[in-house]
Amino acid sequence: MDNNSKIPLKNGAHIAIVGGGPSGCFFANFANGLARQLGMDISVTIFEWRNFAGHDKRGCNMSVGVLSENLLQKLDGVGISIPERCIQTEIKEYHFITREDRISLHHPIPGHKPRIVTVFRGAGPAHSHFEHDVSLDNFMLTTAEGRGARVIHEEVKEVVLPKRPEDKVVVVYGHDAKELHADLVVGAFGINTPTAEIFEKMYFGYIPPRTIRTCIIETPLDRDFMDRKNDSNTIHVFALGMKDVEFASLTPRGDYLTVAIVGKRDIGTPQVKQFLNHPAVLKILPGGEDVLKNCCCVCFPKISVSTPAQPYTDRLVVIGDAGISRSYKNGIESAFIVAQMAANTAFRQGVSKEAFRRGYYEPACSIFARDNLYAKIMFKLFDLFASREHQLSERMGYTKIHKEGWVNQQINEGLWKLVTGDAPYRDIFMDLFSPRLQFALLPVTLGGVGEYIKERLGLKTNG
Ligand SMILES: Cc1cc2nc3c(=O)[nH]c(=O)nc-3n(C[C@H](O)[C@H](O)[C@H](O)COP(=O)(O)OP(=O)(O)OC[C@H]3O[C@@H](n4cnc5c(N)ncnc54)[C@H](O)[C@@H]3O)c2cc1C
């Protein structure tokens, strides 16, 4: 062990967490749990400038709020159960929609009915009024408080690293520049505020992940229309092969429908309109771009599309979206996993740069960063198929006709894992692009290519 690996977290230590979203709250819970387990007396402070119970947009943490079966099981394992008042919809089905087709996906284990729910991160869409506090983030923050964390509803303005590793980090917060001296600072500030700049400008090597802007729209759910189509508990996921849209979804949350659009680059209003006016979308959400006029709120939050450089140094670690996370899916679950890794490292291996590299950064990279590469390749291939009119629809047609066959089961399993985020991207890639499956689909692929060539040569007659 070199000197760097010897900065233990001692009895009486103070941990300051910048950000009270999922990753900050999870870290606080793990830290207080580990301290109890190891007989240590520590104090944990979470800085969170938002008021999640407040009925305005600033209280929202901008997410679709789907909680997967895996996450609910993990929360259960640490004694956290999401209260009924926060749960908006129990999801019963996923539908996967291409330009011409729609298939219903089911859990790969026959008969298994997974629990998947949707929640609001803030107090609900703008102008909504709930009788009870529905905010997931507020619930998590009060749970962390109940487990021993102190919550300060003020903004962290500056963080100053010590000159010597044995000294404390200074956290400057609030309008009057108050100071808190911490043995460990946890950056759990996400990617939707300018706080990353504070950490970048400390020049220990941190560079935040690259991001792109997505779009979220909250619109009142037309219950009669959805009930008639049996869609009130269904998440629709779209792979339409559009030029700028990677994928999109419609997710019911109680009396609201959440439209989420993720692009290949930043999403803006023109791409949103294009998506809303697409014939496949109009079948489920009539109204087209007028949805934008009649909706409750629209926001353009960021998602991360790369791994940050060095999210750690002596006495400091950056986790959650601002650190290493899973691309596109289940950000809250990946916040849980990395918060646990970072807390275990701090308590069991110390708070040095070297300890965080070995105990958090490298393992998190091997779980998420490498896996995210598979996601990139897979979405590229999907896009290629989806943008060639016959390729995806021929495949979907095949799965519909051969309902009981192996090919159908394999495609269902891969797509199920993809839309729910239930498995690493590598596994999904192996399911959907395995040589055996591609070989079985060869006649379909060739049929699609044939249709494409005929069309290009003008040999195909309509109807
Ligand atoms: C379009 C979209 C849809 C998504 N859908 C889902 C989904 O369905 N399911 C899912 O699991 N994940 C989803 N995610 C991802 C999920 O929202 C994130 O992965 C998750 O919120 C990350 O948690 P975090 O704690 O790291 O960051 P955040 O949730 O961003 O929390 C960071 C917190 O830090 C606070 N903060 C920042 N700076 C300061 C400061 N200087 N002082 C004090 N407080 C500060 C902020 O107010 C914020 O509350 C989605 C994301 C997007 C963009």
The ligand as an SDF file (V2000), in Angstrom:
LIG
                    3D

 53 58  0  0  0  0  0  0  0  0999 V2000
  -35.6940   11.8170  -19.9690 C   0  0  0  0  0  0  0  0  0  0  0  0
  -35.2090   11.0470  -18.7680 C   0  0  0  0  0  0  0  0  0  0  0  0
  -35.9560    9.9860  -18.2950 C   0  0  0  0  0  0  0  0  0  0  0  0
  -35.5000    9.2240  -17.2200 C   0  0  0  0  0  0  0  0  0  0  0  0
  -36.2690    8.1950  -16.7750 N   0  0  0  0  0  0  0  0  0  0  0  0
  -35.8400    7.4120  -15.7690 C   0  0  0  0  0  0  0  0  0  0  0  0
  -36.6470    6.3510  -15.2960 C   0  0  0  0  0  0  0  0  0  0  0  0
  -37.7620    6.1390  -15.7620 O   0  0  0  0  0  0  0  0  0  0  0  0
  -36.1520    5.5540  -14.3030 N   0  0  0  0  0  0  0  0  0  0  0  0
  -34.9030    5.7620  -13.7640 C   0  0  0  0  0  0  0  0  0  0  0  0
  -34.4810    4.9990  -12.9010 O   0  0  0  0  0  0  0  0  0  0  0  0
  -34.1390    6.8060  -14.1660 N   0  0  0  0  0  0  0  0  0  0  0  0
  -34.5770    7.6320  -15.1500 C   0  0  0  0  0  0  0  0  0  0  0  0
  -33.8170    8.6920  -15.5600 N   0  0  0  0  0  0  0  0  0  0  0  0
  -32.4950    8.8780  -14.9680 C   0  0  0  0  0  0  0  0  0  0  0  0
  -32.5800    9.4190  -13.5390 C   0  0  0  0  0  0  0  0  0  0  0  0
  -33.3690   10.5700  -13.5150 O   0  0  0  0  0  0  0  0  0  0  0  0
  -31.1780    9.7410  -13.0330 C   0  0  0  0  0  0  0  0  0  0  0  0
  -30.3140    8.6750  -13.3200 O   0  0  0  0  0  0  0  0  0  0  0  0
  -31.1530    9.9780  -11.5270 C   0  0  0  0  0  0  0  0  0  0  0  0
  -31.9650   11.0710  -11.2190 O   0  0  0  0  0  0  0  0  0  0  0  0
  -29.7340   10.2670  -11.0590 C   0  0  0  0  0  0  0  0  0  0  0  0
  -29.7410   10.6110   -9.7120 O   0  0  0  0  0  0  0  0  0  0  0  0
  -28.6440   11.5890   -9.1040 P   0  0  0  0  0  0  0  0  0  0  0  0
  -28.9140   11.6220   -7.6470 O   0  0  0  0  0  0  0  0  0  0  0  0
  -27.3030   11.2010   -9.5480 O   0  0  0  0  0  0  0  0  0  0  0  0
  -28.9290   13.0100   -9.7670 O   0  0  0  0  0  0  0  0  0  0  0  0
  -30.2020   13.9460   -9.6690 P   0  0  0  0  0  0  0  0  0  0  0  0
  -31.4380   13.1460   -9.6020 O   0  0  0  0  0  0  0  0  0  0  0  0
  -30.0580   14.9270  -10.7510 O   0  0  0  0  0  0  0  0  0  0  0  0
  -30.0330   14.6690   -8.2590 O   0  0  0  0  0  0  0  0  0  0  0  0
  -29.0460   15.6360   -8.0450 C   0  0  0  0  0  0  0  0  0  0  0  0
  -29.5240   16.5590   -6.9420 C   0  0  0  0  0  0  0  0  0  0  0  0
  -28.4680   17.4400   -6.5680 O   0  0  0  0  0  0  0  0  0  0  0  0
  -29.0200   18.7160   -6.2720 C   0  0  0  0  0  0  0  0  0  0  0  0
  -27.9500   19.6960   -6.4270 N   0  0  0  0  0  0  0  0  0  0  0  0
  -27.2020   19.9220   -7.5440 C   0  0  0  0  0  0  0  0  0  0  0  0
  -26.3010   20.8730   -7.2990 N   0  0  0  0  0  0  0  0  0  0  0  0
  -26.4600   21.2660   -6.0040 C   0  0  0  0  0  0  0  0  0  0  0  0
  -25.8020   22.2190   -5.1740 C   0  0  0  0  0  0  0  0  0  0  0  0
  -24.7900   22.9780   -5.6280 N   0  0  0  0  0  0  0  0  0  0  0  0
  -26.2330   22.3730   -3.8930 N   0  0  0  0  0  0  0  0  0  0  0  0
  -27.2580   21.6220   -3.4140 C   0  0  0  0  0  0  0  0  0  0  0  0
  -27.9230   20.7080   -4.1640 N   0  0  0  0  0  0  0  0  0  0  0  0
  -27.5170   20.5260   -5.4360 C   0  0  0  0  0  0  0  0  0  0  0  0
  -30.1380   18.8560   -7.3170 C   0  0  0  0  0  0  0  0  0  0  0  0
  -31.0980   19.7870   -6.8850 O   0  0  0  0  0  0  0  0  0  0  0  0
  -30.6730   17.4400   -7.3920 C   0  0  0  0  0  0  0  0  0  0  0  0
  -31.7620   17.2360   -6.5190 O   0  0  0  0  0  0  0  0  0  0  0  0
  -34.2610    9.5190  -16.5990 C   0  0  0  0  0  0  0  0  0  0  0  0
  -33.5290   10.6190  -17.0350 C   0  0  0  0  0  0  0  0  0  0  0  0
  -33.9970   11.3890  -18.0960 C   0  0  0  0  0  0  0  0  0  0  0  0
  -33.2190   12.5820  -18.5450 C   0  0  0  0  0  0  0  0  0  0  0  0
  1  2  1  0
  2  3  1  0
  2 52  2  0
  3  4  2  0
  4  5  1  0
  4 50  1  0
  5  6  2  0
  6  7  1  0
  6 13  1  0
  7  8  2  0
  7  9  1  0
  9 10  1  0
 10 11  2  0
 10 12  1  0
 12 13  2  0
 13 14  1  0
 14 15  1  0
 14 50  1  0
 15 16  1  0
 16 17  1  0
 16 18  1  0
 18 19  1  0
 18 20  1  0
 20 21  1  0
 20 22  1  0
 22 23  1  0
 23 24  1  0
 24 25  2  0
 24 26  1  0
 24 27  1  0
 27 28  1  0
 28 29  2  0
 28 30  1  0
 28 31  1  0
 31 32  1  0
 32 33  1  0
 33 34  1  0
 33 48  1  0
 34 35  1  0
 35 36  1  0
 35 46  1  0
 36 37  1  0
 36 45  1  0
 37 38  2  0
 38 39  1  0
 39 40  1  0
 39 45  2  0
 40 41  1  0
 40 42  2  0
 42 43  1  0
 43 44  2  0
 44 45  1  0
 46 47  1  0
 46 48  1  0
 48 49  1  0
 50 51  2  0
 51 52  1  0
 52 53  1  0
M  END
$$$$
